Structure formats: C-alpha cells, structure tokens
Amino acid sequence: MATTMHLVRHGRVVPEPARPAAEWTLHPDAGPELAALRESGLLPARARWFSSPEPKAFGTARALTGTAIGFVDGLREMTRPAQPWLAAHAWSALVRRSVDDPDVPAAPGWESAAATSQRVVGAVRRILDSCPDDDVVLVGHGTAWTLVVAALTAEPPDLDAWERLRTPDHCALEVTAETSRLVSGWGGQA
C-alpha cells in the first residue's frame, strides 16, 4: 500500500541574524502566499499533519490546516547558530559544502548533513510507520526536506532544486515499503 507524503517548506520569515534561524518567525505579510498554497489543491483534504517545532514551520502548519498537528522535534532544520546575514551565493556555498562533505559541518556550530539526514529521515520513517493507512503532510525546512527526498528516493540531494525553493513550497512523494518516488516536485514541477 502506498502513502502520499507531502513535504511543505515553511512560509516567508523575518530574518533575525542575531538569533539562530530555528527561532525565526513567519513574516507578518506571509499570509497571501500561505493562503495561495492552502487553496491550490496541492494539499490533501484528508491527511495527518506533522510539523517541525520551529516557529516558522509551526506558523505555516497552522495557516494551512484547521486539523490537529503533531509536533516532531526530529523534523527541525539543520542546526545552525546565529550568524551575520550572508549573501545568497555565500549561503548556497555553505549548504553545498555541507552536502558535498556530509560528515563535516560546513561552518562552526553547524550540524553535519549526515547527522541532519539521520535525524530527519528517522523521524519521517517513524511518522510513516505510525500512519500506514493515511496520507501525511510534513511542514518543515528546505535543507532537511532536500536530504529526506534524497534518502527516500535513493538519489543524490538535488541542490539545484533546493536553490529554487520558494517560501512556502510543496512537493509530494509516493512512499511504499519498498520504494519512494517523487509525484510532484517543488513548485508543482513534475
């Protein structure tokens, strides 16, 4: 039996370089983008919902559903400390470095990509095991979801897709006990 797993990247945030990104909240003007995703028809009418406990993910989940949401600590984004704001190319280079050498943190205080993947994929597998007859919606983060898609599809992490991620964004995978395949990619791309 197949489960459809929907991965939702959180909505637009208020960047606060003096605080770790795990503490950032949704931008006060993120409502229209979240409403557009909620009304897009991409999200299932019936599913079990789970979220990272980070405020930006929790706020996104609350904006997208009126159903109960389970909070799962393992769905957090790659741990990163507060740091000065980085230009997009510098940020991209750090994330790419973390994936290219997954056992080594890309910068001081960063969680390694291998540790992030192990934590997040483990949490996703436990959720899927606990909901064998239900579709699931997981609300979380771009780097974490990139690592999850790679692990479940047995493909390398698609960092070009990661760079194109929007806030919010969505993809869906069909997951069985034996295989997983991308049903719709980020931004509704097949």
N, C-alpha and C positions, 0 to 999 in steps of 0.2 A: 504494500500500500504506500502511496506517495503522499507526502505532506508538502504544501507550498509554504515556503518560508519567505516572508517579506522583510527586507532589511531597509530601514529608514535612517538616513542621516539627519541629524538634528537641524533645526532651523538656524537662521542667521543670528549671530551672537553680538554681544557688546564686548569687544576685546579689552582686556584689562591687563597690560603687560606686567604690572606689579603683583598680580595674583596668578597662581597656576591656572592653566586653561580648564582644569577639572572643576573650577569654581565659577567659571563664566556663566552668565545667564543669557536668555534669549533677548534679542534686540526688541525694544518696545514697538518697532514698526514691522516686526516679522509676521504679524497676523495675516496679511493678504497672501503671502507665499504659502503659509501653512494651510489657509483655507483653500487655496487652489489645489494643493495636494489632497486634502481631505475630500474635496468634491471631484477629483479627477477620475474616479472609478478604478484607480490602480490598487487601492487598498480594499481588502475583502470586507464584506458586510458582517461576516461572522468569522471570528478568529480569537485566539488567545493572545493577549498583548503583554509584552515584557519590555522593560527599559533599563538602560544604564541608570545608576543613581545620580549621575551628574546633572546639575540644574538645567542645562540647555537641552539634554535628552528628555528629562522628566517633563519639562515645559512643552516640548514638542509632542510627546505622547499625549499629554493632557489636552492639547489643542486638536489632536487628530481623532480622539475617540472619547466616548462617554462611558465606555466599559471599564471594568476593573483592569488595573495594570500591575503586573508583578515587577518588583524591582530586584535586579540581579547584579550584585557587586562585580561579578566577573565580566560583565559587559562594558566596563569602563574603557575609556580610550587608553592608548599607550601613555604611561605615566611620564609626565614632563614637568619640570619645575617652572616657576615664574621666570621669565626671561625677557630681555628687551625685544621689542617688536622687530621681526625680521622681514626683509623684502621677500616677495613671493619666490624668487629664484633661490635665495638662501634657504628658505624653509623647505622648498622642494628638494634641494640638495641634501639636507639633513635627513629627511624622510627616506629618500632614495638610498642614502648611505646605510641607514638602519636596516633596510630590506636587503641590500646587496651583501651586507655582513651581519646576518641576523643574530649572531651570538654576542655582538659587541654593541653596547649603547652608542648611539650616534653623537651624543653630546653628554657632558657631565650631568648626572641626575636623571637621565632618560632611562626608561625601561628598554631592554633589548626587544627587537622584533620577535625573536624566538620566544621570549618569556610572555610577551603580549599575546602572540598567537596561541601558545599553550593555554593561557588563562581564558581567553575569549572563546576559542574553539571548544574547550572543555565545558564552559558554561552553555554554549549553544547546543552541544550534544546532550547535555543533561536536560535542557528545556525540551528538545525534540523527543527525547526518551520519555519525558513526563506527559507529552501531548501526542501520543501516536495517532490519534484519530482526528486531530484538529489542525487547521492551518494556524500559523503563528506570525505575528508581527513583532519584530525586534527593533527598538528605537535606540540608536547609539551614534557611532562615530566613524568617520571616513577611513582612518588608517586601520582601525580594528576590523571594520567590515571588509576592507581590501584583503586583509590577512585571512578572514573567515572564508570568503569566496575562493581564494586560492587553495586553502586547505581542503574544503569540501569538494571542489571540482578537480583537485589534483593538477592544477595549472599554476604556473608562476604568478606571483602577485602582479596585477595589471596596474602599474603605476601611472600609465598614461590616462587610464580611466579615473584613477584616484585624483589626478590633477584637474580633471574636468568636472569633478563632483560639485554639485550645487548645494545650497542650503535653503530648504531641505532638498533631499533627493531620495530616490527609491530604486530598488532592484528586487527581483524575485527569483528564487531557486526552487526547483522541484527536487525534493530530497526523498530517497528511498534508503533502505538498509544497505543497499549495495552501491548506489551511485547518487551523484548530485549533478544537476545541470542548470545553467542559467536559463531562465524562461524569459525574463526581460532585464536588460542591463540598466545601468544608471541613466537616469533621464528618459526612461522608456525606450531606450535603444535595444533592438533585438540582437 
